[in-house]
Amino acid sequence: MRFLWPELLWLLLFVPALVAAYVQVLRRKKKAAIRYPSLMLLRVALGPGQGIRRHLPPALFLVAMIAAILAIARPSAVVVLPANYLTLILAMDVSRSMQAADVAPNRITAMQAAAKSFVQELPADVRLGIASFAGTAAVVQPITDKREDMLAAIDRFQLQRGTATGSGLLVSLAMLFPDDGIDLESAVYGRDFSRFGGGAAPIEKKRDAAKAKKREFRPVPVGSYTSGAIILLSDGRRTTGPDPVEAAKMAAERGVRVFTVGFGTKEGASIGYEGWSFFARLDEDALKAVAKATGGEYFQAGTEADLHKVYKELSSKFALERKETEVSALFSALAALLVLCAVLLSLKWFHRWA
C-alpha cells in the first residue's frame, strides 16, 4: 500500500496527544472519586464489566480518527478487480514457417485449435477482432461479439510468404482506433503505395486527412487504455514491413497493451516448400520488446499444450485484473462505521455521547 498524499500522514501525531489527554481526564476523575465514602459500594453498583464499557467507545472513536486520517492521505493498493477490457484484437502469424512440424501436427493447426479454445472461453461481454499477417497484414474478422464468426475466421487462415510483424500490429491498432488517422498504406506498403491503384489524388487526400488527425493526437500514459488490448502471436523473425518495435511505440502512445506470444521451439525448425527450404527461428527479443514497450507481457509456447495454457491465462487476465486502485473510500467508510458504533454504545450504556 502507498499513499498519494503522504505528507498528510503527519496528522497521525495528534493520536498520541489524544491518548494523553484521555489518560489525563481519567486521572482527574479518579481523584474526584476519592470523595465517595465507600468506593467498594460504587464498584459493586457499577458491575465488573463497567471498566470495559467505559473505555470501549473512546477506543472506537480513536481508531475511527486514525482511519479518517489515512483516508485523507489517499491510500492505494493493488487489488483484483473485474477487467475493463471490452475489445480484443488477435493478430496471428500466417507465414510459411507456420507449417513447421516441430509442434504436432504442425504449427498452424495447433495455433488454430488453441485460438478456438481461447475464443470459447472469453467472457460474454468481450468483443473480438482478428487480423492475420505474413508478407502483408489484413483484417480477417472485423470486431464482433459473435463467437461463430470468430471461429469461422480462424478456419480461413491461409499461409503466405514473408513475416510482417509490424504490419500485423499496425492493422490491429487501426481496428481499435478506426478514426485515429493511422496511415496504414504508408506504414504497411511504403510511401509509394499510391501508384498501386486508385490514383494519386485519393491517396493523397487520405494522407492529408490522416496527418490532420495526427496533429490533434495527444499521447496518453503507457497501459492506460482499459477498453481494449492486442494479442500478437508470431513464430518467426520479421522479414518485411515496418519495425514491430516502432509500431509498438504507436500502441504505447495510445495506452494500448500488447501481449505477445512466441510460438514454436526455441531451437527453430527447417521448412521445405516447393523445392526450396529455409530455417525459421523465434525472435523472442523483438516480441519481448513489443510487450515491454506497451506495458504488456510476453509468453513463450513450445507446444500446443503450452499455447493452450497461455491462452487460458490470457482469458483469465481479461476477466480479472490486478491493478492499483485508490481505497480512500474504504477507510472513510470504516471511520464512519466506528464512530457510529461508539455513539450507539455510549447511548445504550451511559445514555450520553462517548
C-alpha positions in Angstrom: 0.0 0.0 0.0 1.1 3.5 -0.8 -0.3 7.0 -0.2 -0.9 9.6 -2.9 -0.7 12.4 -0.4 1.8 11.0 2.2 2.5 14.5 3.5 -0.8 14.5 5.3 0.2 11.5 7.5 1.7 13.9 9.9 -1.8 14.3 11.3 -1.3 11.0 13.0 0.8 12.9 15.5 -2.4 14.1 17.1 -3.3 10.5 18.0 -0.8 10.2 20.9 -1.9 13.7 22.0 -5.5 12.5 22.2 -4.5 9.4 24.1 -2.5 11.5 26.6 -5.5 13.9 27.0 -7.8 11.0 27.7 -5.5 9.5 30.3 -5.3 12.9 32.0 -9.1 13.1 32.2 -9.3 9.7 33.7 -6.8 10.7 36.4 -8.8 13.7 37.3 -12.0 11.6 37.5 -10.1 9.2 39.8 -9.2 12.0 42.2 -12.8 13.1 42.3 -14.0 9.6 43.0 -12.0 9.6 46.3 -14.6 11.8 47.8 -17.1 8.9 47.9 -17.4 7.4 51.4 -17.2 3.9 50.1 -15.5 3.1 46.7 -16.3 -0.6 47.2 -20.1 0.1 47.2 -19.6 2.1 44.0 -17.7 -0.7 42.2 -20.4 -3.2 43.2 -23.1 -0.9 41.8 -21.2 -0.4 38.6 -20.6 -4.1 38.0 -17.5 -6.0 36.8 -17.9 -5.1 33.1 -18.2 -1.4 33.6 -14.5 -0.8 33.1 -14.5 -2.2 29.6 -17.7 -0.4 28.7 -16.2 2.8 29.9 -13.2 2.7 27.6 -14.6 0.9 24.5 -16.5 3.9 22.9 -13.5 6.2 23.2 -11.2 3.5 21.8 -13.5 3.1 18.8 -13.6 6.8 18.3 -9.8 6.9 18.4 -9.5 4.1 15.8 -12.1 6.0 13.6 -9.9 9.1 13.7 -6.9 7.0 12.6 -8.9 5.6 9.7 -10.1 9.0 8.7 -6.6 10.4 8.6 -5.4 7.5 6.5 -8.3 8.2 4.1 -7.3 11.8 3.8 -3.8 10.7 2.7 -5.4 8.8 -0.2 -4.2 5.2 0.2 -3.9 3.0 -2.9 -3.3 -0.7 -3.1 -3.1 -3.5 -5.7 -6.4 -5.3 -5.8 -8.0 -7.8 -8.1 -11.0 -6.3 -9.9 -13.1 -7.2 -12.9 -11.1 -6.2 -16.0 -12.4 -3.3 -18.1 -11.3 -4.8 -21.4 -14.2 -4.9 -23.9 -12.4 -5.3 -27.2 -9.5 -7.7 -28.0 -7.6 -8.0 -31.3 -5.9 -11.3 -32.2 -3.0 -10.7 -34.6 -1.9 -14.1 -35.9 1.2 -15.0 -37.9 0.2 -17.0 -41.1 3.7 -17.0 -42.7 5.0 -20.2 -44.4 7.0 -21.0 -41.3 3.7 -21.9 -39.6 3.7 -25.2 -41.5 6.7 -26.4 -39.5 6.0 -29.8 -37.8 8.1 -29.2 -34.6 4.7 -28.7 -33.0 2.4 -31.6 -33.7 0.7 -31.9 -36.1 2.1 -28.6 -37.3 2.2 -25.0 -36.0 -0.8 -23.6 -37.9 -3.1 -26.4 -36.9 -2.1 -26.2 -33.3 -2.4 -22.5 -33.3 -5.9 -22.6 -34.8 -7.0 -25.2 -32.2 -5.7 -23.1 -29.3 -7.2 -19.9 -30.7 -10.6 -21.5 -30.9 -10.4 -22.6 -27.3 -9.5 -19.1 -26.3 -12.5 -17.7 -28.2 -14.8 -20.1 -26.5 -13.5 -19.2 -23.0 -13.7 -15.4 -23.4 -16.2 -13.6 -21.1 -19.5 -13.0 -22.8 -19.1 -9.2 -22.8 -15.8 -9.2 -24.7 -15.7 -8.4 -28.4 -13.0 -9.7 -30.7 -11.4 -8.8 -33.9 -8.9 -10.9 -35.8 -6.0 -9.9 -38.1 -3.5 -12.0 -39.9 -0.1 -11.1 -41.2 2.5 -12.7 -43.5 4.1 -10.6 -46.2 1.4 -8.0 -45.5 -1.4 -7.8 -43.0 -5.2 -7.9 -43.3 -8.3 -7.9 -41.3 -9.7 -11.5 -41.2 -12.7 -10.7 -39.0 -13.9 -7.2 -38.0 -14.7 -6.6 -34.4 -17.7 -8.7 -33.4 -19.3 -10.4 -30.4 -20.5 -13.4 -32.4 -18.4 -16.4 -31.4 -19.4 -18.4 -34.6 -17.9 -15.6 -36.8 -14.7 -15.6 -34.8 -14.3 -19.4 -35.1 -15.0 -19.3 -38.8 -12.4 -16.6 -39.3 -9.8 -18.7 -37.6 -10.6 -21.5 -40.0 -10.0 -19.2 -43.0 -6.3 -18.6 -42.4 -4.1 -19.0 -45.5 -0.4 -19.4 -45.3 1.7 -16.8 -47.3 5.3 -15.8 -47.7 7.0 -13.3 -45.5 6.6 -12.1 -41.9 5.5 -8.5 -41.5 5.0 -8.5 -37.7 4.9 -4.7 -37.5 2.2 -4.6 -40.2 0.1 -7.0 -38.1 0.4 -4.8 -35.1 -0.5 -1.6 -37.0 -3.6 -3.2 -38.6 -4.7 -4.4 -35.1 -4.2 -0.9 -33.8 -6.2 0.6 -36.6 -9.0 -1.8 -35.8 -9.1 -0.5 -32.2 -8.9 3.1 -33.4 -10.6 3.3 -36.8 -10.9 7.1 -36.6 -7.4 7.9 -35.3 -5.8 8.6 -38.7 -3.3 5.7 -38.6 -1.7 5.8 -42.1 -1.7 2.1 -42.8 -0.8 2.4 -46.5 2.4 4.2 -45.9 3.4 2.0 -42.9 2.5 -1.3 -44.5 3.1 -0.8 -48.2 5.6 2.1 -48.2 5.4 5.7 -49.3 4.8 4.9 -53.0 1.6 2.9 -52.4 -0.4 5.5 -54.4 0.9 4.1 -57.7 -0.7 0.6 -57.0 -4.2 1.7 -57.6 -7.0 4.3 -57.2 -4.9 7.2 -58.5 -2.7 9.5 -56.6 -5.3 12.1 -55.7 -7.5 9.9 -53.4 -4.4 8.5 -51.7 -3.0 12.0 -51.1 -6.3 13.1 -49.7 -6.4 10.2 -47.3 -2.8 11.1 -46.2 -3.7 14.7 -45.7 -6.7 13.7 -43.5 -4.5 11.3 -41.6 -1.9 14.0 -41.0 -4.6 16.4 -39.8 -5.8 13.8 -37.3 -2.3 13.1 -36.1 -1.7 16.7 -35.3 -4.7 16.5 -32.9 -3.4 13.3 -31.2 -2.2 13.6 -27.6 -0.2 10.6 -26.2 -1.5 9.0 -23.0 0.3 7.1 -20.3 1.5 3.6 -21.2 -1.1 0.9 -20.4 -3.8 3.4 -19.5 -6.3 2.3 -22.2 -8.6 -0.1 -20.5 -11.2 -0.7 -23.2 -9.1 -3.0 -25.4 -5.8 -4.8 -25.9 -3.9 -6.7 -28.6 -2.7 -10.3 -28.5 0.0 -10.9 -31.1 1.3 -14.4 -31.9 4.3 -15.0 -34.1 6.7 -17.9 -34.7 9.5 -16.2 -36.7 11.5 -13.2 -37.4 10.3 -10.1 -39.3 11.3 -10.3 -42.9 9.4 -7.3 -44.3 7.2 -4.4 -43.3 7.7 -1.8 -40.6 9.7 -2.5 -37.4 7.4 -4.0 -34.8 9.1 -2.1 -32.0 8.4 1.2 -33.8 4.8 0.0 -34.3 4.6 -0.8 -30.6 5.5 2.8 -29.7 2.3 3.9 -31.5 0.4 1.4 -29.4 2.1 2.7 -26.2 1.2 6.3 -27.1 -2.4 5.3 -27.1 -2.1 3.4 -23.9 -2.8 0.0 -25.6 -1.1 -3.0 -24.1 0.2 -5.7 -26.4 0.5 -9.2 -25.1 2.9 -11.2 -27.3 3.2 -14.9 -27.8 6.2 -16.6 -29.2 5.1 -19.9 -30.7 7.4 -22.7 -31.7 10.5 -24.3 -30.2 13.4 -22.1 -29.3 15.7 -24.3 -31.4 13.7 -23.4 -34.5 12.8 -25.7 -37.4 13.7 -26.3 -41.1 10.8 -25.9 -43.5 10.7 -27.1 -47.1 8.3 -25.7 -49.7 8.1 -26.2 -53.4 11.7 -27.3 -53.9 13.3 -24.7 -51.5 13.9 -24.7 -47.8 14.5 -22.2 -45.0 15.2 -22.2 -41.3 12.6 -20.5 -39.0 13.7 -19.3 -35.6 11.7 -17.5 -33.0 12.6 -13.8 -32.5 12.0 -13.6 -28.8 13.9 -10.3 -28.3 11.5 -8.4 -30.6 8.4 -9.9 -29.1 9.6 -9.1 -25.6 10.5 -5.5 -26.6 7.0 -5.0 -28.0 5.4 -6.3 -24.8 7.7 -4.2 -22.6 7.2 -1.0 -24.6 3.4 -1.2 -24.2 3.1 -2.5 -20.6 2.0 -5.9 -21.8 3.6 -9.4 -21.2 5.5 -11.9 -23.3 4.6 -15.6 -23.3 6.6 -18.5 -24.9 4.8 -21.6 -26.1 6.8 -24.5 -27.5 3.9 -27.0 -27.8 0.2 -26.9 -28.4 -0.4 -27.6 -24.7 1.8 -24.6 -23.8 -0.2 -22.5 -26.2 -3.5 -23.6 -24.6 -2.1 -22.7 -21.2 -1.0 -19.3 -22.5 -4.5 -18.5 -24.0 -6.2 -19.8 -20.8 -4.0 -17.4 -18.7 -4.8 -14.5 -21.0 -8.5 -15.3 -20.9 -8.5 -15.2 -17.1 -6.4 -12.0 -17.2 -9.1 -10.2 -19.2 -11.8 -11.4 -16.8 -9.9 -10.4 -13.6 -7.1 -7.9 -13.4 -4.7 -6.9 -10.7 -4.4 -3.1 -10.7 -3.5 -0.3 -8.3 -6.7 1.3 -7.0 -7.3 4.1 -4.5 -9.1 2.8 -1.4 -9.8 6.0 0.4 -13.5 5.3 0.3 -12.9 2.0 2.3 -11.1 3.9 5.1 -13.7 6.6 5.1 -16.5 4.0 5.4 -14.6 2.3 8.2 -14.2 5.6 10.1 -17.9 6.4 9.8 -18.9 2.9 11.0 -16.6 3.1 14.0 -17.9 6.5 15.0 -21.5 5.2 14.7 -20.7 2.2 16.9 -19.1 4.4 19.5 -22.1 6.7 19.6 -24.6 3.9 19.8 -22.7 2.1 22.6 -22.4 5.3 24.6 -26.2 6.0 24.3 -27.0 2.4 25.2 -24.7 2.0 28.2 -24.5 5.6 29.6 -27.3 7.5 27.9 -24.8 10.1 26.7 -22.2 10.7 23.9 -18.7 9.0 24.2 
